[in-house]
Amino acid sequence: MDRDIIKHLVQRKPFKAFEVGVSAGESFEVKHPELAVLGGNVFAVMTRTGEPRTIEPEMVWIGYEHIAYCRPLPKWEVPF
């Protein structure tokens, strides 16, 4: 996926949460722009993984070439 597409999704105002799917079949939710970092060759997302999704957050680094899709998340409520 092109870096400029991800940049647009992270920087748009107002921000809209989205999901990033990767070639390995996993997907990661980006619920706030401060939870994402655009690098030169990678996109980093702070996320929670595992079941249930209550464990400590971790940073996931994704090469742009491995991003298969981006799609909007349904409207969600802030859990705090």
PDB file of N, CA, C and O in Angstrom, chain B, residues numbered from 101:
ATOM      1  N   MET B 101       0.853  -1.175   0.000  1.00  0.00           N
ATOM      2  CA  MET B 101       0.000   0.000   0.000  1.00  0.00           C
ATOM      3  C   MET B 101       0.892   1.228   0.000  1.00  0.00           C
ATOM      4  O   MET B 101       1.986   1.213   0.563  1.00  0.00           O
ATOM      5  N   ASP B 102       0.433   2.259  -0.614  1.00  0.00           N
ATOM      6  CA  ASP B 102       1.175   3.506  -0.715  1.00  0.00           C
ATOM      7  C   ASP B 102       1.179   4.244   0.628  1.00  0.00           C
ATOM      8  O   ASP B 102       0.139   4.369   1.274  1.00  0.00           O
ATOM      9  N   ARG B 103       2.350   4.730   1.041  1.00  0.00           N
ATOM     10  CA  ARG B 103       2.498   5.450   2.307  1.00  0.00           C
ATOM     11  C   ARG B 103       1.578   6.670   2.374  1.00  0.00           C
ATOM     12  O   ARG B 103       1.060   6.990   3.444  1.00  0.00           O
ATOM     13  N   ASP B 104       1.369   7.348   1.255  1.00  0.00           N
ATOM     14  CA  ASP B 104       0.542   8.555   1.240  1.00  0.00           C
ATOM     15  C   ASP B 104      -0.919   8.255   1.584  1.00  0.00           C
ATOM     16  O   ASP B 104      -1.603   9.109   2.150  1.00  0.00           O
ATOM     17  N   ILE B 105      -1.402   7.069   1.256  1.00  0.00           N
ATOM     18  CA  ILE B 105      -2.774   6.693   1.615  1.00  0.00           C
ATOM     19  C   ILE B 105      -2.890   6.561   3.126  1.00  0.00           C
ATOM     20  O   ILE B 105      -3.833   7.073   3.728  1.00  0.00           O
ATOM     21  N   ILE B 106      -1.931   5.874   3.739  1.00  0.00           N
ATOM     22  CA  ILE B 106      -1.933   5.716   5.200  1.00  0.00           C
ATOM     23  C   ILE B 106      -1.792   7.080   5.871  1.00  0.00           C
ATOM     24  O   ILE B 106      -2.474   7.365   6.856  1.00  0.00           O
ATOM     25  N   LYS B 107      -0.917   7.912   5.341  1.00  0.00           N
ATOM     26  CA  LYS B 107      -0.714   9.255   5.897  1.00  0.00           C
ATOM     27  C   LYS B 107      -2.017  10.042   5.884  1.00  0.00           C
ATOM     28  O   LYS B 107      -2.349  10.716   6.859  1.00  0.00           O
ATOM     29  N   HIS B 108      -2.750   9.958   4.785  1.00  0.00           N
ATOM     30  CA  HIS B 108      -4.035  10.650   4.684  1.00  0.00           C
ATOM     31  C   HIS B 108      -5.004  10.143   5.754  1.00  0.00           C
ATOM     32  O   HIS B 108      -5.685  10.942   6.398  1.00  0.00           O
ATOM     33  N   LEU B 109      -5.072   8.838   5.946  1.00  0.00           N
ATOM     34  CA  LEU B 109      -5.994   8.271   6.936  1.00  0.00           C
ATOM     35  C   LEU B 109      -5.636   8.696   8.356  1.00  0.00           C
ATOM     36  O   LEU B 109      -6.522   8.960   9.170  1.00  0.00           O
ATOM     37  N   VAL B 110      -4.351   8.763   8.653  1.00  0.00           N
ATOM     38  CA  VAL B 110      -3.912   9.132  10.008  1.00  0.00           C
ATOM     39  C   VAL B 110      -4.094  10.622  10.271  1.00  0.00           C
ATOM     40  O   VAL B 110      -4.426  11.012  11.390  1.00  0.00           O
ATOM     41  N   GLN B 111      -3.883  11.457   9.259  1.00  0.00           N
ATOM     42  CA  GLN B 111      -3.885  12.902   9.464  1.00  0.00           C
ATOM     43  C   GLN B 111      -5.206  13.605   9.159  1.00  0.00           C
ATOM     44  O   GLN B 111      -5.336  14.800   9.425  1.00  0.00           O
ATOM     45  N   ARG B 112      -6.184  12.894   8.608  1.00  0.00           N
ATOM     46  CA  ARG B 112      -7.417  13.598   8.228  1.00  0.00           C
ATOM     47  C   ARG B 112      -8.152  14.126   9.449  1.00  0.00           C
ATOM     48  O   ARG B 112      -8.095  13.561  10.541  1.00  0.00           O
ATOM     49  N   LYS B 113      -8.838  15.229   9.216  1.00  0.00           N
ATOM     50  CA  LYS B 113      -9.597  15.911  10.258  1.00  0.00           C
ATOM     51  C   LYS B 113     -11.049  15.988   9.819  1.00  0.00           C
ATOM     52  O   LYS B 113     -11.293  16.475   8.715  1.00  0.00           O
ATOM     53  N   PRO B 114     -12.007  15.557  10.574  1.00  0.00           N
ATOM     54  CA  PRO B 114     -11.804  14.857  11.837  1.00  0.00           C
ATOM     55  C   PRO B 114     -11.305  13.438  11.571  1.00  0.00           C
ATOM     56  O   PRO B 114     -11.605  12.844  10.536  1.00  0.00           O
ATOM     57  N   PHE B 115     -10.544  12.911  12.517  1.00  0.00           N
ATOM     58  CA  PHE B 115     -10.005  11.562  12.390  1.00  0.00           C
ATOM     59  C   PHE B 115     -11.138  10.545  12.425  1.00  0.00           C
ATOM     60  O   PHE B 115     -12.098  10.696  13.181  1.00  0.00           O
ATOM     61  N   LYS B 116     -11.018   9.519  11.611  1.00  0.00           N
ATOM     62  CA  LYS B 116     -11.984   8.416  11.605  1.00  0.00           C
ATOM     63  C   LYS B 116     -11.206   7.117  11.799  1.00  0.00           C
ATOM     64  O   LYS B 116     -10.277   6.820  11.049  1.00  0.00           O
ATOM     65  N   ALA B 117     -11.596   6.354  12.808  1.00  0.00           N
ATOM     66  CA  ALA B 117     -10.913   5.106  13.111  1.00  0.00           C
ATOM     67  C   ALA B 117     -10.959   4.165  11.910  1.00  0.00           C
ATOM     68  O   ALA B 117     -11.941   4.135  11.167  1.00  0.00           O
ATOM     69  N   PHE B 118      -9.871   3.387  11.727  1.00  0.00           N
ATOM     70  CA  PHE B 118      -9.808   2.463  10.604  1.00  0.00           C
ATOM     71  C   PHE B 118      -9.053   1.200  10.998  1.00  0.00           C
ATOM     72  O   PHE B 118      -8.368   1.150  12.020  1.00  0.00           O
ATOM     73  N   GLU B 119      -9.197   0.202  10.171  1.00  0.00           N
ATOM     74  CA  GLU B 119      -8.538  -1.085  10.375  1.00  0.00           C
ATOM     75  C   GLU B 119      -7.534  -1.300   9.253  1.00  0.00           C
ATOM     76  O   GLU B 119      -7.804  -0.983   8.095  1.00  0.00           O
ATOM     77  N   VAL B 120      -6.382  -1.837   9.604  1.00  0.00           N
ATOM     78  CA  VAL B 120      -5.344  -2.163   8.633  1.00  0.00           C
ATOM     79  C   VAL B 120      -5.230  -3.677   8.580  1.00  0.00           C
ATOM     80  O   VAL B 120      -4.994  -4.318   9.604  1.00  0.00           O
ATOM     81  N   GLY B 121      -5.395  -4.251   7.399  1.00  0.00           N
ATOM     82  CA  GLY B 121      -5.233  -5.688   7.207  1.00  0.00           C
ATOM     83  C   GLY B 121      -3.912  -5.962   6.521  1.00  0.00           C
ATOM     84  O   GLY B 121      -3.520  -5.246   5.600  1.00  0.00           O
ATOM     85  N   VAL B 122      -3.225  -7.002   6.970  1.00  0.00           N
ATOM     86  CA  VAL B 122      -1.922  -7.318   6.398  1.00  0.00           C
ATOM     87  C   VAL B 122      -1.970  -8.633   5.624  1.00  0.00           C
ATOM     88  O   VAL B 122      -2.912  -9.415   5.756  1.00  0.00           O
ATOM     89  N   SER B 123      -0.943  -8.858   4.822  1.00  0.00           N
ATOM     90  CA  SER B 123      -0.902 -10.022   3.936  1.00  0.00           C
ATOM     91  C   SER B 123      -0.922 -11.348   4.694  1.00  0.00           C
ATOM     92  O   SER B 123      -1.314 -12.367   4.126  1.00  0.00           O
ATOM     93  N   ALA B 124      -0.514 -11.359   5.949  1.00  0.00           N
ATOM     94  CA  ALA B 124      -0.523 -12.596   6.747  1.00  0.00           C
ATOM     95  C   ALA B 124      -1.913 -12.930   7.281  1.00  0.00           C
ATOM     96  O   ALA B 124      -2.102 -13.976   7.901  1.00  0.00           O
ATOM     97  N   GLY B 125      -2.890 -12.049   7.044  1.00  0.00           N
ATOM     98  CA  GLY B 125      -4.260 -12.302   7.471  1.00  0.00           C
ATOM     99  C   GLY B 125      -4.662 -11.602   8.755  1.00  0.00           C
ATOM    100  O   GLY B 125      -5.842 -11.603   9.104  1.00  0.00           O
ATOM    101  N   GLU B 126      -3.726 -11.009   9.462  1.00  0.00           N
ATOM    102  CA  GLU B 126      -4.049 -10.289  10.690  1.00  0.00           C
ATOM    103  C   GLU B 126      -4.600  -8.910  10.359  1.00  0.00           C
ATOM    104  O   GLU B 126      -4.412  -8.403   9.254  1.00  0.00           O
ATOM    105  N   SER B 127      -5.283  -8.311  11.328  1.00  0.00           N
ATOM    106  CA  SER B 127      -5.752  -6.937  11.161  1.00  0.00           C
ATOM    107  C   SER B 127      -5.525  -6.190  12.471  1.00  0.00           C
ATOM    108  O   SER B 127      -5.528  -6.783  13.550  1.00  0.00           O
ATOM    109  N   PHE B 128      -5.331  -4.885  12.355  1.00  0.00           N
ATOM    110  CA  PHE B 128      -5.044  -4.036  13.498  1.00  0.00           C
ATOM    111  C   PHE B 128      -5.900  -2.782  13.413  1.00  0.00           C
ATOM    112  O   PHE B 128      -6.032  -2.180  12.347  1.00  0.00           O
ATOM    113  N   GLU B 129      -6.480  -2.392  14.544  1.00  0.00           N
ATOM    114  CA  GLU B 129      -7.343  -1.216  14.594  1.00  0.00           C
ATOM    115  C   GLU B 129      -6.525   0.010  14.966  1.00  0.00           C
ATOM    116  O   GLU B 129      -5.687  -0.037  15.866  1.00  0.00           O
ATOM    117  N   VAL B 130      -6.780   1.109  14.261  1.00  0.00           N
ATOM    118  CA  VAL B 130      -6.172   2.396  14.573  1.00  0.00           C
ATOM    119  C   VAL B 130      -7.326   3.282  15.038  1.00  0.00           C
ATOM    120  O   VAL B 130      -8.070   3.824  14.221  1.00  0.00           O
ATOM    121  N   LYS B 131      -7.470   3.424  16.357  1.00  0.00           N
ATOM    122  CA  LYS B 131      -8.611   4.146  16.912  1.00  0.00           C
ATOM    123  C   LYS B 131      -8.306   5.595  17.250  1.00  0.00           C
ATOM    124  O   LYS B 131      -9.214   6.360  17.575  1.00  0.00           O
ATOM    125  N   HIS B 132      -7.040   5.979  17.175  1.00  0.00           N
ATOM    126  CA  HIS B 132      -6.666   7.362  17.460  1.00  0.00           C
ATOM    127  C   HIS B 132      -5.368   7.655  16.711  1.00  0.00           C
ATOM    128  O   HIS B 132      -4.494   6.790  16.648  1.00  0.00           O
ATOM    129  N   PRO B 133      -5.221   8.843  16.145  1.00  0.00           N
ATOM    130  CA  PRO B 133      -4.018   9.133  15.356  1.00  0.00           C
ATOM    131  C   PRO B 133      -2.726   9.082  16.165  1.00  0.00           C
ATOM    132  O   PRO B 133      -1.661   8.832  15.601  1.00  0.00           O
ATOM    133  N   GLU B 134      -2.797   9.311  17.468  1.00  0.00           N
ATOM    134  CA  GLU B 134      -1.588   9.262  18.285  1.00  0.00           C
ATOM    135  C   GLU B 134      -1.126   7.834  18.556  1.00  0.00           C
ATOM    136  O   GLU B 134      -0.066   7.626  19.146  1.00  0.00           O
ATOM    137  N   LEU B 135      -1.916   6.852  18.128  1.00  0.00           N
ATOM    138  CA  LEU B 135      -1.537   5.452  18.294  1.00  0.00           C
ATOM    139  C   LEU B 135      -0.873   4.897  17.041  1.00  0.00           C
ATOM    140  O   LEU B 135      -0.640   3.692  16.940  1.00  0.00           O
ATOM    141  N   ALA B 136      -0.566   5.776  16.084  1.00  0.00           N
ATOM    142  CA  ALA B 136       0.045   5.363  14.821  1.00  0.00           C
ATOM    143  C   ALA B 136       1.257   6.238  14.515  1.00  0.00           C
ATOM    144  O   ALA B 136       1.266   7.437  14.794  1.00  0.00           O
ATOM    145  N   VAL B 137       2.281   5.609  13.937  1.00  0.00           N
ATOM    146  CA  VAL B 137       3.499   6.321  13.554  1.00  0.00           C
ATOM    147  C   VAL B 137       3.845   5.944  12.117  1.00  0.00           C
ATOM    148  O   VAL B 137       3.936   4.765  11.774  1.00  0.00           O
ATOM    149  N   LEU B 138       4.034   6.958  11.288  1.00  0.00           N
ATOM    150  CA  LEU B 138       4.435   6.749   9.899  1.00  0.00           C
ATOM    151  C   LEU B 138       5.950   6.815   9.795  1.00  0.00           C
ATOM    152  O   LEU B 138       6.549   7.853  10.076  1.00  0.00           O
ATOM    153  N   GLY B 139       6.572   5.712   9.391  1.00  0.00           N
ATOM    154  CA  GLY B 139       8.003   5.702   9.156  1.00  0.00           C
ATOM    155  C   GLY B 139       8.277   5.750   7.668  1.00  0.00           C
ATOM    156  O   GLY B 139       7.350   5.754   6.857  1.00  0.00           O
ATOM    157  N   GLY B 140       9.528   5.785   7.317  1.00  0.00           N
ATOM    158  CA  GLY B 140       9.884   5.800   5.904  1.00  0.00           C
ATOM    159  C   GLY B 140       9.480   4.524   5.190  1.00  0.00           C
ATOM    160  O   GLY B 140       8.975   4.567   4.069  1.00  0.00           O
ATOM    161  N   ASN B 141       9.704   3.375   5.843  1.00  0.00           N
ATOM    162  CA  ASN B 141       9.417   2.078   5.232  1.00  0.00           C
ATOM    163  C   ASN B 141       8.401   1.253   5.992  1.00  0.00           C
ATOM    164  O   ASN B 141       7.962   0.211   5.506  1.00  0.00           O
ATOM    165  N   VAL B 142       8.017   1.705   7.185  1.00  0.00           N
ATOM    166  CA  VAL B 142       7.091   0.933   8.012  1.00  0.00           C
ATOM    167  C   VAL B 142       6.033   1.835   8.634  1.00  0.00           C
ATOM    168  O   VAL B 142       6.221   3.041   8.789  1.00  0.00           O
ATOM    169  N   PHE B 143       4.930   1.216   8.979  1.00  0.00           N
ATOM    170  CA  PHE B 143       3.818   1.861   9.673  1.00  0.00           C
ATOM    171  C   PHE B 143       3.720   1.165  11.026  1.00  0.00           C
ATOM    172  O   PHE B 143       3.615  -0.060  11.079  1.00  0.00           O
ATOM    173  N   ALA B 144       3.753   1.914  12.105  1.00  0.00           N
ATOM    174  CA  ALA B 144       3.697   1.336  13.442  1.00  0.00           C
ATOM    175  C   ALA B 144       2.353   1.675  14.086  1.00  0.00           C
ATOM    176  O   ALA B 144       1.869   2.802  13.987  1.00  0.00           O
ATOM    177  N   VAL B 145       1.762   0.679  14.744  1.00  0.00           N
ATOM    178  CA  VAL B 145       0.466   0.849  15.389  1.00  0.00           C
ATOM    179  C   VAL B 145       0.555   0.317  16.823  1.00  0.00           C
ATOM    180  O   VAL B 145       1.023  -0.800  17.044  1.00  0.00           O
ATOM    181  N   MET B 146       0.111   1.108  17.786  1.00  0.00           N
ATOM    182  CA  MET B 146      -0.010   0.644  19.157  1.00  0.00           C
ATOM    183  C   MET B 146      -1.333  -0.097  19.250  1.00  0.00           C
ATOM    184  O   MET B 146      -2.387   0.472  18.965  1.00  0.00           O
ATOM    185  N   THR B 147      -1.285  -1.357  19.644  1.00  0.00           N
ATOM    186  CA  THR B 147      -2.487  -2.180  19.626  1.00  0.00           C
ATOM    187  C   THR B 147      -2.484  -3.150  20.793  1.00  0.00           C
ATOM    188  O   THR B 147      -1.487  -3.291  21.501  1.00  0.00           O
ATOM    189  N   ARG B 148      -3.601  -3.807  20.980  1.00  0.00           N
ATOM    190  CA  ARG B 148      -3.701  -4.894  21.955  1.00  0.00           C
ATOM    191  C   ARG B 148      -3.964  -6.162  21.164  1.00  0.00           C
ATOM    192  O   ARG B 148      -4.813  -6.187  20.274  1.00  0.00           O
ATOM    193  N   THR B 149      -3.229  -7.215  21.495  1.00  0.00           N
ATOM    194  CA  THR B 149      -3.417  -8.476  20.794  1.00  0.00           C
ATOM    195  C   THR B 149      -3.736  -9.564  21.806  1.00  0.00           C
ATOM    196  O   THR B 149      -3.605  -9.360  23.013  1.00  0.00           O
ATOM    197  N   GLY B 150      -4.145 -10.693  21.320  1.00  0.00           N
ATOM    198  CA  GLY B 150      -4.456 -11.809  22.202  1.00  0.00           C
ATOM    199  C   GLY B 150      -5.915 -11.836  22.583  1.00  0.00           C
ATOM    200  O   GLY B 150      -6.672 -10.922  22.258  1.00  0.00           O
ATOM    201  N   GLU B 151      -6.303 -12.877  23.267  1.00  0.00           N
ATOM    202  CA  GLU B 151      -7.683 -13.033  23.720  1.00  0.00           C
ATOM    203  C   GLU B 151      -7.693 -13.222  25.207  1.00  0.00           C
ATOM    204  O   GLU B 151      -6.918 -14.055  25.677  1.00  0.00           O
ATOM    205  N   PRO B 152      -8.465 -12.559  25.980  1.00  0.00           N
ATOM    206  CA  PRO B 152      -9.228 -11.391  25.532  1.00  0.00           C
ATOM    207  C   PRO B 152      -8.302 -10.206  25.311  1.00  0.00           C
ATOM    208  O   PRO B 152      -7.169 -10.205  25.794  1.00  0.00           O
ATOM    209  N   ARG B 153      -8.757  -9.231  24.609  1.00  0.00           N
ATOM    210  CA  ARG B 153      -7.920  -8.080  24.276  1.00  0.00           C
ATOM    211  C   ARG B 153      -7.813  -7.121  25.460  1.00  0.00           C
ATOM    212  O   ARG B 153      -8.148  -5.940  25.361  1.00  0.00           O
ATOM    213  N   THR B 154      -7.348  -7.650  26.558  1.00  0.00           N
ATOM    214  CA  THR B 154      -7.192  -6.834  27.768  1.00  0.00           C
ATOM    215  C   THR B 154      -5.752  -6.826  28.242  1.00  0.00           C
ATOM    216  O   THR B 154      -5.446  -6.235  29.278  1.00  0.00           O
ATOM    217  N   ILE B 155      -4.858  -7.474  27.500  1.00  0.00           N
ATOM    218  CA  ILE B 155      -3.466  -7.499  27.907  1.00  0.00           C
ATOM    219  C   ILE B 155      -2.795  -6.185  27.543  1.00  0.00           C
ATOM    220  O   ILE B 155      -3.381  -5.340  26.866  1.00  0.00           O
ATOM    221  N   GLU B 156      -1.568  -6.025  27.998  1.00  0.00           N
ATOM    222  CA  GLU B 156      -0.836  -4.781  27.765  1.00  0.00           C
ATOM    223  C   GLU B 156      -0.715  -4.469  26.275  1.00  0.00           C
ATOM    224  O   GLU B 156      -0.572  -5.383  25.462  1.00  0.00           O
ATOM    225  N   PRO B 157      -0.772  -3.203  25.915  1.00  0.00           N
ATOM    226  CA  PRO B 157      -0.614  -2.832  24.504  1.00  0.00           C
ATOM    227  C   PRO B 157       0.808  -3.097  24.024  1.00  0.00           C
ATOM    228  O   PRO B 157       1.752  -3.140  24.813  1.00  0.00           O
ATOM    229  N   GLU B 158       0.935  -3.270  22.729  1.00  0.00           N
ATOM    230  CA  GLU B 158       2.249  -3.452  22.124  1.00  0.00           C
ATOM    231  C   GLU B 158       2.305  -2.698  20.804  1.00  0.00           C
ATOM    232  O   GLU B 158       1.278  -2.417  20.186  1.00  0.00           O
ATOM    233  N   MET B 159       3.527  -2.377  20.384  1.00  0.00           N
ATOM    234  CA  MET B 159       3.721  -1.693  19.116  1.00  0.00           C
ATOM    235  C   MET B 159       3.953  -2.743  18.037  1.00  0.00           C
ATOM    236  O   MET B 159       4.814  -3.611  18.180  1.00  0.00           O
ATOM    237  N   VAL B 160       3.179  -2.660  16.956  1.00  0.00           N
ATOM    238  CA  VAL B 160       3.311  -3.576  15.819  1.00  0.00           C
ATOM    239  C   VAL B 160       3.873  -2.768  14.654  1.00  0.00           C
ATOM    240  O   VAL B 160       3.351  -1.707  14.313  1.00  0.00           O
ATOM    241  N   TRP B 161       4.940  -3.279  14.050  1.00  0.00           N
ATOM    242  CA  TRP B 161       5.578  -2.614  12.913  1.00  0.00           C
ATOM    243  C   TRP B 161       5.212  -3.362  11.646  1.00  0.00           C
ATOM    244  O   TRP B 161       5.422  -4.571  11.546  1.00  0.00           O
ATOM    245  N   ILE B 162       4.658  -2.633  10.666  1.00  0.00           N
ATOM    246  CA  ILE B 162       4.167  -3.244   9.435  1.00  0.00           C
ATOM    247  C   ILE B 162       4.838  -2.565   8.241  1.00  0.00           C
ATOM    248  O   ILE B 162       4.778  -1.344   8.101  1.00  0.00           O
ATOM    249  N   GLY B 163       5.470  -3.353   7.391  1.00  0.00           N
ATOM    250  CA  GLY B 163       6.016  -2.807   6.152  1.00  0.00           C
ATOM    251  C   GLY B 163       4.869  -2.418   5.224  1.00  0.00           C
ATOM    252  O   GLY B 163       3.894  -3.161   5.107  1.00  0.00           O
ATOM    253  N   TYR B 164       4.970  -1.281   4.573  1.00  0.00           N
ATOM    254  CA  TYR B 164       3.880  -0.824   3.691  1.00  0.00           C
ATOM    255  C   TYR B 164       3.533  -1.862   2.627  1.00  0.00           C
ATOM    256  O   TYR B 164       2.377  -1.978   2.219  1.00  0.00           O
ATOM    257  N   GLU B 165       4.539  -2.614   2.181  1.00  0.00           N
ATOM    258  CA  GLU B 165       4.287  -3.607   1.146  1.00  0.00           C
ATOM    259  C   GLU B 165       3.432  -4.769   1.651  1.00  0.00           C
ATOM    260  O   GLU B 165       2.906  -5.539   0.847  1.00  0.00           O
ATOM    261  N   HIS B 166       3.284  -4.906   2.975  1.00  0.00           N
ATOM    262  CA  HIS B 166       2.478  -5.983   3.555  1.00  0.00           C
ATOM    263  C   HIS B 166       1.052  -5.545   3.909  1.00  0.00           C
ATOM    264  O   HIS B 166       0.246  -6.369   4.341  1.00  0.00           O
ATOM    265  N   ILE B 167       0.739  -4.273   3.731  1.00  0.00           N
ATOM    266  CA  ILE B 167      -0.615  -3.798   4.025  1.00  0.00           C
ATOM    267  C   ILE B 167      -1.515  -4.155   2.845  1.00  0.00           C
ATOM    268  O   ILE B 167      -1.318  -3.675   1.729  1.00  0.00           O
ATOM    269  N   ALA B 168      -2.502  -5.005   3.113  1.00  0.00           N
ATOM    270  CA  ALA B 168      -3.405  -5.478   2.059  1.00  0.00           C
ATOM    271  C   ALA B 168      -4.605  -4.564   1.882  1.00  0.00           C
ATOM    272  O   ALA B 168      -5.082  -4.370   0.764  1.00  0.00           O
ATOM    273  N   TYR B 169      -5.102  -3.995   2.990  1.00  0.00           N
ATOM    274  CA  TYR B 169      -6.274  -3.122   2.899  1.00  0.00           C
ATOM    275  C   TYR B 169      -6.354  -2.201   4.111  1.00  0.00           C
ATOM    276  O   TYR B 169      -5.742  -2.449   5.149  1.00  0.00           O
ATOM    277  N   CYS B 170      -7.115  -1.152   3.948  1.00  0.00           N
ATOM    278  CA  CYS B 170      -7.510  -0.255   5.032  1.00  0.00           C
ATOM    279  C   CYS B 170      -9.001  -0.039   4.871  1.00  0.00           C
ATOM    280  O   CYS B 170      -9.477   0.216   3.765  1.00  0.00           O
ATOM    281  N   ARG B 171      -9.744  -0.138   5.967  1.00  0.00           N
ATOM    282  CA  ARG B 171     -11.179   0.109   5.884  1.00  0.00           C
ATOM    283  C   ARG B 171     -11.643   0.787   7.162  1.00  0.00           C
ATOM    284  O   ARG B 171     -11.068   0.580   8.230  1.00  0.00           O
ATOM    285  N   PRO B 172     -12.688   1.597   7.046  1.00  0.00           N
ATOM    286  CA  PRO B 172     -13.179   2.312   8.230  1.00  0.00           C
ATOM    287  C   PRO B 172     -13.769   1.347   9.252  1.00  0.00           C
ATOM    288  O   PRO B 172     -14.348   0.318   8.902  1.00  0.00           O
ATOM    289  N   LEU B 173     -13.609   1.698  10.502  1.00  0.00           N
ATOM    290  CA  LEU B 173     -14.246   0.942  11.586  1.00  0.00           C
ATOM    291  C   LEU B 173     -15.629   1.518  11.814  1.00  0.00           C
ATOM    292  O   LEU B 173     -15.855   2.704  11.574  1.00  0.00           O
ATOM    293  N   PRO B 174     -16.564   0.685  12.279  1.00  0.00           N
ATOM    294  CA  PRO B 174     -17.867   1.247  12.651  1.00  0.00           C
ATOM    295  C   PRO B 174     -17.682   2.253  13.782  1.00  0.00           C
ATOM    296  O   PRO B 174     -16.698   2.192  14.520  1.00  0.00           O
ATOM    297  N   LYS B 175     -18.598   3.146  13.910  1.00  0.00           N
ATOM    298  CA  LYS B 175     -18.496   4.158  14.971  1.00  0.00           C
ATOM    299  C   LYS B 175     -18.330   3.445  16.306  1.00  0.00           C
ATOM    300  O   LYS B 175     -19.044   2.486  16.598  1.00  0.00           O
ATOM    301  N   TRP B 176     -17.410   3.903  17.094  1.00  0.00           N
ATOM    302  CA  TRP B 176     -17.130   3.263  18.376  1.00  0.00           C
ATOM    303  C   TRP B 176     -17.100   4.296  19.477  1.00  0.00           C
ATOM    304  O   TRP B 176     -16.951   5.491  19.224  1.00  0.00           O
ATOM    305  N   GLU B 177     -17.240   3.833  20.680  1.00  0.00           N
ATOM    306  CA  GLU B 177     -17.239   4.706  21.853  1.00  0.00           C
ATOM    307  C   GLU B 177     -15.902   4.594  22.562  1.00  0.00           C
ATOM    308  O   GLU B 177     -15.314   3.514  22.623  1.00  0.00           O
ATOM    309  N   VAL B 178     -15.421   5.707  23.096  1.00  0.00           N
ATOM    310  CA  VAL B 178     -14.190   5.693  23.866  1.00  0.00           C
ATOM    311  C   VAL B 178     -14.442   4.936  25.161  1.00  0.00           C
ATOM    312  O   VAL B 178     -15.376   5.265  25.892  1.00  0.00           O
ATOM    313  N   PRO B 179     -13.606   3.903  25.466  1.00  0.00           N
ATOM    314  CA  PRO B 179     -13.882   3.056  26.617  1.00  0.00           C
ATOM    315  C   PRO B 179     -13.492   3.643  27.964  1.00  0.00           C
ATOM    316  O   PRO B 179     -13.472   2.904  28.949  1.00  0.00           O
ATOM    317  N   PHE B 180     -13.182   4.927  28.060  1.00  0.00           N
ATOM    318  CA  PHE B 180     -12.804   5.507  29.350  1.00  0.00           C
ATOM    319  C   PHE B 180     -13.448   6.849  29.547  1.00  0.00           C
ATOM    320  O   PHE B 180     -13.243   7.486  30.580  1.00  0.00           O
TER     321      PHE B 180
END
